[in-house]
Amino acid sequence: MSFKIAIIGAGSVGFTKKLFTDLLCVPEFRDIEVALTDISQHNLDMIRAILDKIVEANGFPVKVTADTDRRRALEGAKYIISCVRVGGLEAYADDIRIPLKYGVDQCVGDTICAGGILYGQRNIPVILDFCKDIREVAAPGAKFLNYANPMAMNTWAAIEYGKVDTVGLCHGVQHGAEQIAEILGAKSPGELDYICSGINHQTWFIDLKLNGRKIGKEELIAAFEAHPVFSQQEKLRIDVLKRFGVYSTESNGHLSEYLPWYRKRPEEISRWIDMSDWIHGETGGYLRHSTETRNWFETEFPQFLASAAKPIDPAKRSNEHASHILEALETGRVYRGHFNVKNNGVISNLPADAIIESPGFVDRFGINMVSGITLPEACAATCMASINVQRMSVHAAVSGDIDLLKLAVLHDPLVGAVSTPEEVWQMVDEMVVAQARWLPQYADAVPAAKERLAKSTVKTRDWAGAARRNVRSIEELRAEKSALKKAV
């Protein structure tokens, strides 16, 4: 088979390498073209060198190109994958720093909450530019696979306003299933059969079977509480399991910021999180992790390049959806996964226009969702709170309506539990002014926002958060990795 795949934001080096390697695990895909594009020539040069090394080591005829001209990269592409972060780590730091001044303590801040909403405002205009290019220069009927957060908002905008065939992809469901399989003593995750449904990062395991035997709430609770690691790292998720009756796909840290109950009082945060790794609830944990990862990659690039010169092992293909979807579409081999699409009745008790994450099957006829799913009422209520925020956020991003943006942030579950309306209005003004270069749709609103900030009497505080850690140096990271190797 010979067709073209374009990867936008290919400078997300580690993730692009994984996607590329997965694609080459499909025997029919070894004669494809992969076009990389990014706004950073430096990042493109690094990932191009790594992928060229993989191709050389395996002797495949796959063609790899790299170009900062996005439209040229998209020309004739049948599939387009996006993994962009508009504003990079600089804007992301503001997503965490500014809300902290108003008492909003986020672990990740990339889905909803104040940080995720502003992230969406930066991404959506760019996503719509991608869609315009796809409509104009990509292959007819090209499919857009979005990996970038905020997943639901980006996918919503691409479908409703971009008018492009779009599916959103995440790996939270797979990771949650791996946890459940482990605590239940499964020999492999494949022994666990499950139905998982909801919205991205708030998806729920509403049916579980291990080797055909149904797993109930009490057995699941007992298994998690007996696990020596997860019982400490996932305290919040276990508490939600006890109260809702079903387990959430999302990590302890992510889930904590999507709900109004666990992060609203600084003195309570330590009760529910675990500091063994960023993903379990650390303040700004993913920002620290991302910064360290980027610094490490830049410093240790020769090591990454050398490791690319190895034969590909199809048995080590990852569970990221992209390669499996493309394999199913191109070969007809059926793939079952969980996909982010417009609801349109798939989940009976969520709105038709919402972007849901739910089971589907892929073959040469396309992505076919399993319809008729009804969420438990508490799960649906929690999803609805986020959906309403997502809808307002998307419409604000497209229209440049700063008042609607403020209402979206005001209705965010965690922000609403922590901040007053006056604080929210000032926080949004401050974030829009700080990120103005990435928010062209709000250009006309920035001068008035600056004037309001100059006259404001709303008090803020200089606060690093309830559980903040400093970014580690390269030397500290080396020492930690060395200690882990010795321990193994």
C-alpha atoms as one frame of an Amber mdcrd trajectory, in Angstrom:
protein
   0.000   0.000   0.000   1.163   3.508  -0.750  -0.505   6.578   0.735   0.521
   9.716   2.606   0.206  10.495   6.316   0.941  13.986   7.628   1.822  14.607
  11.283   1.251  18.182  12.489   3.215  19.120  15.584   5.728  16.402  14.777
   8.234  18.172  17.035   6.540  16.322  19.871   9.489  14.046  19.370   8.887
  11.046  21.621   5.219  10.729  20.679   5.910  11.101  16.948   8.532   8.368
  17.151   6.011   6.064  18.834   3.325   6.721  16.220   5.812   6.182  13.377
   7.139   2.937  14.814   3.587   1.675  15.342   2.740   2.380  11.707   5.743
   0.409  10.482   4.604  -2.581  12.559   1.853  -3.011   9.940   3.452  -5.000
   7.088   1.305  -3.299   4.420   2.465   0.160   5.558   6.154  -0.092   4.785
   5.850   1.761   1.494   3.927   4.799   2.778   4.979   8.459   2.907   5.084
  10.233   6.280   5.232  14.019   6.059   6.318  15.789   9.250   5.477  19.425
   9.899   6.085  21.752  12.827   6.686  25.461  13.406  10.097  24.623  14.934
  12.796  23.739  12.401  15.011  22.592  15.275  12.442  20.085  16.513  11.755
  18.918  12.974  15.448  18.293  12.375  15.654  16.149  15.523  12.645  13.981
  14.774  13.588  13.652  11.093  17.022  12.362  12.093  15.464   9.788  14.439
  12.928   8.533  11.890  15.544   8.361   9.146  17.641   6.235  11.470  14.704
   3.868  12.046  14.073   3.550   8.299  17.753   2.923   7.606  18.064   0.318
  10.352  15.041  -1.620   9.069  15.594  -1.228   5.333  12.010  -0.153   4.652
  11.108   1.876   1.535   8.956   4.283   3.591   9.486   7.922   2.610   9.955
  10.562   5.354   9.801  14.287   4.646   9.958  17.272   6.997   8.709  20.763
   6.224   7.758  23.859   8.213   5.326  24.686   5.376   2.193  22.975   6.673
   0.156  23.179   3.470   2.968  21.564   1.509   3.130  18.739   4.060  -0.647
  18.233   3.855  -0.813  18.102   0.052  -2.388  14.799  -0.973  -2.390  13.383
   2.575  -5.037  10.721   3.201  -4.601  10.869   6.979  -3.580  13.808   9.133
  -2.506  13.390  12.759  -2.290  16.374  15.120  -0.324  16.471  18.368   0.195
  20.224  18.679   0.558  22.347  21.830  -0.089  25.938  20.796   2.012  28.332
  22.881   4.318  25.549  24.035   5.567  25.364  27.595   5.641  29.164  27.891
   1.869  29.541  27.554   1.312  26.361  29.544   3.199  27.886  32.488   0.655
  30.732  32.518  -2.201  28.190  32.481  -0.902  26.964  35.850   0.624  30.135
  37.353  -2.186  32.649  36.898  -5.072  30.517  38.249  -2.974  29.788  41.352
  -3.147  33.514  42.167  -6.912  33.029  42.482  -6.754  29.792  44.468  -7.209
  27.344  41.556  -4.719  24.500  42.062  -4.443  22.289  38.945  -2.386  19.145
  38.426  -2.511  19.174  34.615  -4.777  21.972  33.387  -5.168  20.802  29.782
  -8.737  19.494  29.470 -11.099  21.794  31.316 -10.477  23.917  34.435  -9.037
  27.410  33.871  -5.876  26.145  32.165  -7.630  23.716  29.850 -10.159  26.328
  28.748  -7.427  28.841  27.843  -5.460  26.061  26.152  -8.532  25.471  24.009
  -8.755  29.165  23.144  -5.179  28.983  21.798  -5.654  25.704  19.962  -9.033
  26.099  18.301  -8.162  28.893  15.837  -5.134  26.858  14.783  -7.192  23.651
  14.509  -9.578  25.500  12.192  -6.607  26.598  10.076  -5.589  22.932   9.851
  -9.102  22.031   8.755  -9.075  24.720   6.042  -5.812  23.318   4.682  -7.173
  19.763   4.834 -10.268  20.738   2.869  -8.205  22.566   0.268  -5.058  20.494
  -0.321  -5.337  17.072   1.354  -6.729  14.017  -0.427 -10.523  14.046  -0.917
 -12.233  12.612   2.163  -9.067  12.844   4.281  -9.444  11.790   7.902  -8.177
  14.011  10.736  -6.938  12.178  13.837  -6.616  14.583  16.763  -4.372  13.616
  19.680  -4.030  17.160  21.047  -5.701  18.386  24.228  -8.144  19.733  25.141
  -9.406  16.668  23.277 -13.144  17.290  23.360 -12.900  21.008  22.533 -10.466
  20.507  19.640 -12.517  17.667  18.168 -15.777  19.602  18.679 -14.372  22.624
  16.814 -12.961  20.511  13.960 -16.297  18.764  13.406 -18.719  21.655  13.974
 -16.716  24.501  12.460 -13.867  22.849  10.536 -16.183  20.528   8.572 -13.548
  17.793   8.415 -13.967  14.056   9.099 -12.413  13.989  12.590 -11.850  11.497
  15.374 -10.208  12.268  18.721  -7.792   9.752  20.204  -6.544   9.250  23.760
  -4.986   6.407  25.762  -6.686   6.882  29.154  -9.065   3.963  28.607  -6.238
   1.547  27.808  -4.226   2.604  30.868  -7.232   2.265  33.161  -7.962  -1.200
  31.792  -4.349  -2.230  32.397  -4.692  -1.172  36.052  -7.907  -3.144  36.506
  -6.433  -6.235  34.854  -3.429  -6.036  37.184  -5.384  -5.728  40.446  -7.651
  -8.609  39.429  -4.649 -10.848  38.784  -5.112 -11.206  35.031  -2.192 -12.725
  33.141  -2.661 -10.091  30.407  -4.938  -7.085  29.807  -6.585  -9.095  27.015
  -8.380 -11.225  29.618 -10.415  -8.185  30.651 -13.504  -7.362  28.597 -15.072
  -3.990  29.292 -17.429  -1.283  28.165 -16.042   2.163  28.901 -18.024   5.256
  28.027 -18.383   8.950  28.826 -16.340  11.945  27.679 -12.590  12.252  27.297
 -10.832  12.052  30.679 -14.185  11.351  32.339 -14.857   7.941  30.896 -16.332
   5.203  33.076 -15.895   1.413  33.187 -19.615   0.637  33.247 -19.236  -3.087
  32.573 -16.325  -5.359  33.481 -15.746  -9.058  32.828 -12.626 -11.067  33.552
 -12.490 -14.239  31.465 -16.269 -14.008  31.114 -16.957 -13.476  34.841 -18.699
 -10.220  35.743 -16.772  -7.999  38.165 -18.895  -5.998  40.602 -18.264  -2.827
  42.583 -17.307  -4.483  45.882 -14.801  -6.864  44.306 -13.206  -3.977  42.442
 -12.954  -1.811  45.569 -11.426  -4.656  47.574  -8.880  -5.372  44.830  -7.785
  -1.728  44.601  -7.515  -1.312  48.364  -5.432  -4.492  48.609  -2.960  -3.365
  45.935   0.251  -2.086  47.583   0.820   0.702  45.026  -2.555   1.732  43.604
  -4.133   1.903  47.063  -1.801   4.845  47.758  -1.548   6.437  44.319  -5.242
   6.329  43.420  -6.970   7.317  46.669  -9.262   9.817  44.971 -10.221   7.434
  42.173 -11.019   4.753  44.733 -13.181   7.207  46.666 -15.083   8.082  43.478
 -15.466   4.345  42.769 -17.016   3.844  46.209 -19.462   6.714  45.756 -20.326
   6.346  42.039 -20.090   2.563  41.836 -17.852   2.610  38.736 -14.169   3.296
  38.123 -12.970   6.317  36.151 -10.388   5.945  33.415  -8.528   9.064  34.378
  -5.496   9.343  36.644  -5.783  10.512  40.224  -4.317  13.922  39.358  -6.409
  14.504  36.249  -9.665  13.392  37.877  -9.056  15.596  40.908  -9.269  18.774
  38.810 -12.408  17.823  36.861 -14.525  17.556  40.010 -15.476  20.313  42.490
 -14.811  18.346  45.659 -11.187  17.302  46.127  -8.924  20.276  45.292 -10.958
  23.221  46.532  -9.296  23.450  49.983  -5.475  23.502  50.084  -5.403  21.624
  53.371  -7.499  18.833  51.830  -5.414  18.284  48.697  -2.681  16.271  50.405
  -5.323  13.869  51.704  -6.258  12.778  48.185  -3.064  12.925  46.155   0.212
  11.022  46.102   3.559  12.648  45.376   5.384   9.550  44.103   4.845  10.755
  40.535   3.371  13.872  38.930   0.314  12.100  37.566  -1.142  11.416  40.999
  -2.017  15.035  41.809   1.065  17.243  42.175   0.429  20.955  41.590   1.465
  21.738  38.025   2.785  18.192  37.820   2.488  17.758  34.083   4.128  21.128
  33.437   7.130  20.037  35.517   7.205  16.627  33.826   6.969  18.162  30.343
   9.735  20.655  31.107  12.048  17.967  32.449  11.302  15.689  29.501  12.078
  18.401  26.973  15.314  19.363  28.786  16.346  15.712  28.989  15.672  15.101
  25.315  17.636  18.161  24.229  20.612  17.139  26.377  20.543  13.413  25.655
  19.635  13.606  21.958  22.666  11.554  20.787  21.485   8.729  23.044  17.945
   8.876  21.579  19.355   8.894  18.066  21.556   5.883  18.732  18.626   3.927
  20.216  16.658   4.437  16.994  19.062   2.212  15.049  17.300  -1.001  16.064
  15.019  -3.460  14.260  11.319  -2.828  14.830   9.578  -5.505  16.894   5.864
  -5.731  15.933   5.213  -7.512  19.229   6.057  -4.238  20.991   3.580  -2.161
  19.006   1.896   0.265  21.394  -1.811   0.466  22.185  -2.115   3.990  20.743
  -5.160   3.901  18.470  -3.790   5.622  15.347  -1.938   2.763  13.654  -4.692
   0.278  14.501  -7.385   2.545  13.024  -5.416   3.043   9.819  -4.730  -0.676
   9.572  -8.447  -1.432   9.898  -9.467   1.213   7.369  -6.869   0.107   4.812
  -6.903  -3.674   5.232 -10.373  -4.415   6.625  -8.937  -6.152   9.690 -11.411
  -5.191  12.421 -10.218  -3.066  15.343 -12.161  -2.358  18.530 -11.272   0.773
  20.467 -12.612   3.854  22.232 -12.993   6.957  20.114 -13.919  10.621  20.556
 -16.743  11.513  18.164 -19.905  13.596  18.103 -22.514  11.837  20.245 -25.607
  11.884  18.000 -27.412   9.448  20.298 -24.574   7.002  20.973 -24.878   7.742
  24.711 -28.575   8.175  25.405 -28.290  10.512  28.404 -25.706  12.968  27.026
 -26.425  15.780  24.505 -26.344  15.043  20.784 -23.750  17.752  20.059 -21.284
  16.651  22.760 -17.993  14.948  21.948 -18.146  11.593  23.677 -15.539   8.853
  24.172 -17.084   5.428  23.720 -16.556   1.994  22.144 -16.473   1.549  18.387
 -15.311  -0.863  15.704 -13.226   0.049  12.671 -13.025  -1.754   9.334 -12.801
  -0.678   5.699 -16.291   0.874   6.044 -15.096   3.361   8.677 -15.507   3.929
  12.416 -18.758   2.415  13.631 -19.803   3.378  17.168 -21.731   1.126  19.543
 -25.000   2.977  20.192 -27.631   2.757  22.919 -25.323   3.185  25.914 -26.770
   4.780  29.046 -24.392   6.064  31.723 -25.134   5.772  35.443 -26.856   8.993
  36.488 -23.977  10.313  38.618 -21.512   9.730  35.788 -23.799  11.503  33.319
 -24.225  14.447  35.701 -20.470  14.836  36.094 -19.968  14.631  32.333 -22.737
  17.175  31.745 -20.987  19.766  33.909 -17.887  19.479  31.719 -19.828  19.316
  28.443 -21.533  22.623  29.202 -18.137  24.213  29.867 -16.700  22.690  26.680
 -19.578  23.942  24.538 -19.264  27.531  25.805 -15.480  27.377  25.466 -15.618
  26.238  21.831 -18.147  28.901  20.885 -16.105  31.572  22.708 -12.919  30.488
  20.932 -14.569  30.742  17.520 -16.389  34.030  18.158 -13.749  35.801  20.277
 -16.460  36.608  22.852 -14.563  37.315  26.079 -17.790  37.511  28.096 -18.751
  34.008  27.001 -15.213  32.868  27.819 -15.597  34.226  31.352 -18.924  32.437
  31.740 -17.295  29.191  30.603 -14.547  29.542  33.233 -17.128  30.529  35.873
 -19.070  27.310  35.221 -15.984  25.096  35.440 -16.566  22.728  38.397 -13.271
  23.345  40.237 -13.056  27.065  39.450 -16.641  27.530  40.632 -15.864  25.719
  43.878 -12.863  27.966  44.597 -13.299  31.418  43.055 -15.860  34.229  43.219
 -17.295  35.759  40.036 -15.142  38.871  40.530 -12.037  36.708  40.793 -12.987
  34.739  37.680 -13.545  37.884  35.635 -10.129  39.254  36.620  -8.385  35.895
  36.193  -9.651  35.589  32.615  -8.634  39.178  31.844  -5.153  38.432  33.179
  -4.815  35.192  31.205  -6.029  36.748  27.949  -3.608  39.668  28.316  -0.683
  37.361  29.196  -1.401  35.058  26.225  -2.544  37.699  23.715   0.013  36.659
  21.077  -1.657  33.238  20.814  -5.229  34.562  20.986  -5.849  36.550  17.788
  -9.619  36.260  18.165  -9.438  38.361  21.371  -7.250  41.147  19.942 -10.069
  43.689  20.188 -10.791  42.692  23.800  -7.222  43.015  25.106  -7.054  46.840
  25.530 -10.195  46.905  27.683  -8.930  43.925  29.689  -5.696  45.799  30.392
  -7.675  48.825  31.580  -9.771  46.702  33.925  -6.652  45.060  35.353  -5.078
  48.475  36.003  -8.118  49.558  38.023  -8.905  46.255  39.721  -9.259  45.932
  43.491  -9.583  42.108  43.499  -6.884  40.675  45.734  -4.615  37.879  44.558
  -1.889  35.891  46.265   1.587  34.711  45.483   1.035  30.972  45.835   2.931
  28.036  44.379   0.125  25.603  45.189  -0.535  22.981  47.825   1.856  20.346
  46.446   4.434  21.949  44.163   7.840  20.545  43.251  10.676  22.304  41.478
  11.856  21.288  38.022  14.795  18.934  38.438  18.135  19.580  36.788  19.689
  17.217  34.252  22.143  16.105  36.946  19.291  15.251  39.307  17.488  13.324
  36.584  20.654  11.378  35.746  21.153  10.491  39.409  17.556   9.307  39.712
  17.716   7.178  36.554  21.001   5.664  37.727  19.495   4.789  41.121  16.505
   3.135  39.427  18.790   1.012  37.238  20.738  -0.136  40.311  17.497  -0.979
  42.115  16.379  -3.151  39.203
